[in-house]
Amino acid sequence: IVLLSSCSNSAGTQVKTPFSGKKYMSDARHFRGVGMGQSANLNIAKSKAELETRKSIAQQVRTNLKVVSDAYSSELVGTQASETVEKFESLAREVTNNTIGDIRQLGQDIRQLEDQTYRVHVAVEIKKKAMFRFLKDKARNDAKISELARAQMITMLDKEIERLESEE
């Protein structure tokens, strides 16, 4: 009788992906995002990866703005408070669809797989202050926002920018 034993881990095999360390996680000063795209076409794989990074950053911005707007909601005036929060969320969604000049690519990893498809990993970051300035400009120029909501948004973003500057 021959006994065979296997040393397999029931939790699975750990996979190391590019850009997975602490260096690629958001911190007090930066929003960071990592995305992966795969396609038979290299440009499409790159586009998918970039879209994933933007979605990641947009989600972080949405979460951050929710915290900021909740913190300042007691200061908002009347019925405009809900409009202001909604417009913040709308602006955060636009991050996914807009080119933001201050986004810096931290790295890109391109692999051609055995099936001849491409897998692209991308890591990007943007300074939180730059993102809030971008959102402030968007709020200033958005004709769909009422004057009161615009003023409240700009005030909240200014306070957040000041807070970040004081922490530097």
N, C-alpha and C positions, 0 to 999 in steps of 0.2 A: 504494500500500500504506500502510495506516495501522496504526501500532503503538500499542497501548494498554498502559500499564503500571499496575500496581496496587501500592500500598504497604500491603499487608496484612501483619500480623505473624503468622508461622506459629505463634507460641506462643499466639495467641488474644487476645481483648480483655480487658483488665483491668477488673474490676467492683469498684466501691467500695461496700461494704455499710455500713449504719449500725453504729456502735459497734465499729469494727475497728482503732482506734488503740491505742497503748501504754497509754493511760489506762484501757482496758477489759481489760487483761491482768492476771492474778494477779501479785502481788508478794510480798515478804517478810512483809507484814502482812495482806494480804487474799486471799481466794479470790474470783475474779470469773468470771462466766459470761455468755455471750451466747447467745440462742436466737432461732429464727425459726419462726413458725407461719403456715400459710396455709389459709384455708377460706372458703366462701361465707358463713359465720356469723362475725361479728366476735368474739363471746365464745369460740367454739371456736378461732379463730386465736390469740387472746390466751392461752388455756389451753395450746395446743400450744407457743407460744413460752416460756411460763413453765416448762412441763415440760422443755423443752430446756435452759433455764438451770439448772434443778435437777439434771438429769442431768450437765451439764458440771461443776457444782460437786461433785456426788457423786463423779464420777470423779477429780477433783483431790484430794478428801479421801481417797478410797481409796488413791490413789498415795502421798499424804503419810503416811497411817497405815501403809502397808506399809513405807515408809522408817523411820518411827519404831519400828514393832514389830521390824523387822530390827535396828535399832541397839540396842534394849533386849532382844532375844531372849536374849542371853547372860546377862542378869540374871534371866530368868524361871525359875520353879521347875518342874522335871520335866515330866510329861506335860501339865500344864496350859498349857504354852507354846502348843501348837497350838490349843487351845480359845480361848485369849486372842486369838490372831491371827484365828481364824475369827470370833469375836464382834466384833472390830474391823471386819472386812469387812462383817458383817451390819449393824452400826450405820451404817456409811458408806452402805450401800444405802438405809437408812431415810431418809436425808437427802432422797432423791428424793420420798418419799411424805409427808413431814411438813412442817407449817408451822413455819418457824423465825423467831421474832420479830425477830431481829437482822439479817435480810436487808434490805438497802436497795436500792431500785430506782435505778439510775443514769440510766436513760432508757428511753423507749418510743417507737417510730416506727411509726405506723400508715399504711398505704397502701391505697387501693382501686384495684385494677388494672383494666385495660380489660375483662376478662372478668367484672367485678363481684365478684370475690373480694377478700378482705382479706389483706394480708401484714403481719404484725406482727413487729417486732424488739424484743427486750427485753434490757437489760443490768442485771445485779444484782451486788452484792458483799456479802460478810460478812467481818468481821474474823476472822482465824484464831483468836485467843484466844476469841472468842465461840463459834465453831464447836466448839472443843475443850471449852469449858464445857458447851455443849449436849450433846455426846457423853458427857461425864462424868456429867451428870444422867441421860441415857438409860441409861448403864451402871449407875448406882446403883439405878435403878428397874426394871431388867429382871430379872424373877423367873427367867428361863431361864438366867441366868449363874451359875455356881458362885461361892461366896464368894471362893475363891482367885483365880479368873480376874477377878472384879470388882475385887478389891484390886490385882491387877497392872495392869489397865486404868487404874484411877484413878491409880495411881502413874505410869504412863507419860504419861497426859494431864497430870498435874500438872507433870511434868518438862518437857513440851513447852510448857505455859503459862508456866512460869518462864523457859524459854529465850527465848520471844518477849518477855516483859517485860524481860529483861535487854538485849535488842537495841533497845529503844525509847529 
